[in-house]
Amino acid sequence: KARVLDLLVYYAELKGIPREEARRRAREWLSRLGLSAWERKKVEALSKGMQQKVQFLAAILHEPELVILDEPFMGLDPVNQDLFQELILEIKGNSAVILSSHQMNLVEGLCDRVLFIQKGREVLQGPLDEVRRSYGRYRVELRFRGDGAWLRELPGIEGLELSPGKAFFSLGFGVEPREFLESLPDELEVEEISLRRPTLHEIFVDLVGGTG
């Protein structure tokens, strides 16, 4: 039944912030998030996205050393997802942030380290760049002339999607791009080839996809 401003001030006071300072911070943040007009509204009257913003402010208003955010993007439209990403990057300058999310594209843009958990057990963890580099399964897009049936017999590729003049696939674990390129037939007329490391989403699907 609490009103937005009163709730934020109350939580900040619980963390030792004087009332007037808590009120100042709350109004400043409400303005930044476009909620100034709602400060006297009851929280239950807000949309789910607005409630998510209020919860976020309650977590950071007292400027803690550690911030834990559980699915902070849930209920937010793309514009507000971008806003939250900017805010999280901002608070990372002063606080350690633990972020729990299933939206791997957002995790990839925010986190320095990642930990995948499935059914309560660690599946993969480490610095983001190291995880992507060590996973090693490059994604390949190949455009060529002629019949691409020979790709089905080529060792070291997985998940082949073949269509006339075009193929998408992954290099097997540990297969390096140079090794793959050297294995291509000399007579192959390649028009374009692109290689990239897998995204976190692709790594996650490969590791836990289909197992719940």
HUQUISUL-V830618 format. One record per backbone hydrogen bond with DSSP energy under -1.0 kcal/mol. CO is the residue of the C=O (numbers start at 1). NH is the residue of the N-H. E is the energy in kcal/mol with one decimal. If there is no record, write none. Layout:
# HUQUISUL-V830618
co->CO nh->NH e->E
co->CO nh->NH e->E
This chain:
# HUQUISUL-V830618
co->2 nh->43 e->-2.5
co->3 nh->7 e->-2.8
co->4 nh->8 e->-2.1
co->5 nh->9 e->-2.5
co->6 nh->10 e->-2.4
co->7 nh->11 e->-2.3
co->8 nh->12 e->-2.1
co->9 nh->13 e->-2.5
co->10 nh->14 e->-1.9
co->12 nh->17 e->-2.2
co->13 nh->16 e->-2.1
co->18 nh->22 e->-2.9
co->19 nh->23 e->-2.6
co->20 nh->24 e->-2.2
co->21 nh->25 e->-2.6
co->22 nh->26 e->-2.6
co->23 nh->27 e->-2.4
co->24 nh->28 e->-2.1
co->25 nh->29 e->-2.6
co->26 nh->30 e->-2.7
co->27 nh->31 e->-1.9
co->28 nh->32 e->-1.8
co->29 nh->33 e->-2.0
co->30 nh->35 e->-3.6
co->31 nh->34 e->-1.4
co->35 nh->38 e->-1.9
co->36 nh->39 e->-1.4
co->38 nh->41 e->-1.6
co->39 nh->5 e->-2.7
co->41 nh->4 e->-2.5
co->42 nh->45 e->-1.8
co->43 nh->46 e->-1.8
co->47 nh->51 e->-2.6
co->48 nh->52 e->-2.0
co->49 nh->53 e->-1.6
co->50 nh->54 e->-2.2
co->51 nh->55 e->-2.5
co->52 nh->56 e->-2.0
co->53 nh->57 e->-2.4
co->54 nh->58 e->-2.4
co->55 nh->59 e->-1.3
co->56 nh->60 e->-1.2
co->57 nh->61 e->-2.2
co->60 nh->63 e->-2.4
co->65 nh->96 e->-3.3
co->67 nh->98 e->-2.9
co->69 nh->100 e->-3.1
co->71 nh->74 e->-1.4
co->73 nh->76 e->-1.9
co->77 nh->81 e->-2.3
co->78 nh->82 e->-2.1
co->79 nh->83 e->-1.8
co->80 nh->84 e->-2.6
co->81 nh->85 e->-2.2
co->82 nh->86 e->-2.0
co->83 nh->87 e->-2.2
co->84 nh->88 e->-2.8
co->85 nh->89 e->-2.3
co->86 nh->90 e->-1.8
co->87 nh->91 e->-2.6
co->88 nh->92 e->-1.6
co->90 nh->93 e->-1.4
co->91 nh->94 e->-1.6
co->91 nh->95 e->-2.3
co->96 nh->67 e->-3.0
co->98 nh->69 e->-3.0
co->100 nh->71 e->-3.4
co->102 nh->104 e->-1.3
co->103 nh->107 e->-2.1
co->104 nh->108 e->-2.6
co->107 nh->110 e->-1.2
co->107 nh->111 e->-2.7
co->112 nh->128 e->-2.9
co->114 nh->126 e->-2.0
co->116 nh->123 e->-3.3
co->116 nh->124 e->-1.1
co->118 nh->121 e->-1.7
co->121 nh->118 e->-2.7
co->124 nh->116 e->-3.5
co->126 nh->114 e->-2.6
co->127 nh->131 e->-2.7
co->128 nh->132 e->-2.3
co->129 nh->133 e->-2.3
co->130 nh->134 e->-3.1
co->131 nh->135 e->-1.7
co->136 nh->138 e->-1.5
co->138 nh->171 e->-2.7
co->139 nh->196 e->-1.9
co->140 nh->169 e->-1.9
co->141 nh->194 e->-2.3
co->142 nh->167 e->-2.3
co->143 nh->191 e->-2.5
co->143 nh->192 e->-1.8
co->148 nh->151 e->-2.0
co->149 nh->152 e->-1.7
co->150 nh->153 e->-1.3
co->156 nh->172 e->-3.3
co->158 nh->170 e->-3.0
co->161 nh->168 e->-2.3
co->163 nh->166 e->-2.5
co->165 nh->144 e->-1.7
co->166 nh->163 e->-2.8
co->167 nh->142 e->-2.8
co->168 nh->161 e->-3.1
co->169 nh->140 e->-3.0
co->170 nh->158 e->-3.0
co->172 nh->175 e->-2.5
co->176 nh->180 e->-2.1
co->177 nh->181 e->-2.8
co->178 nh->182 e->-2.2
co->181 nh->184 e->-1.1
co->185 nh->188 e->-1.4
co->188 nh->190 e->-1.0
co->189 nh->145 e->-2.1
co->192 nh->143 e->-3.2
co->194 nh->141 e->-2.4
co->196 nh->139 e->-3.2
co->199 nh->203 e->-2.3
co->200 nh->204 e->-2.9
co->201 nh->205 e->-2.4
co->202 nh->206 e->-2.4
co->203 nh->207 e->-2.2
co->204 nh->208 e->-2.8
co->205 nh->209 e->-2.0
co->208 nh->211 e->-2.0
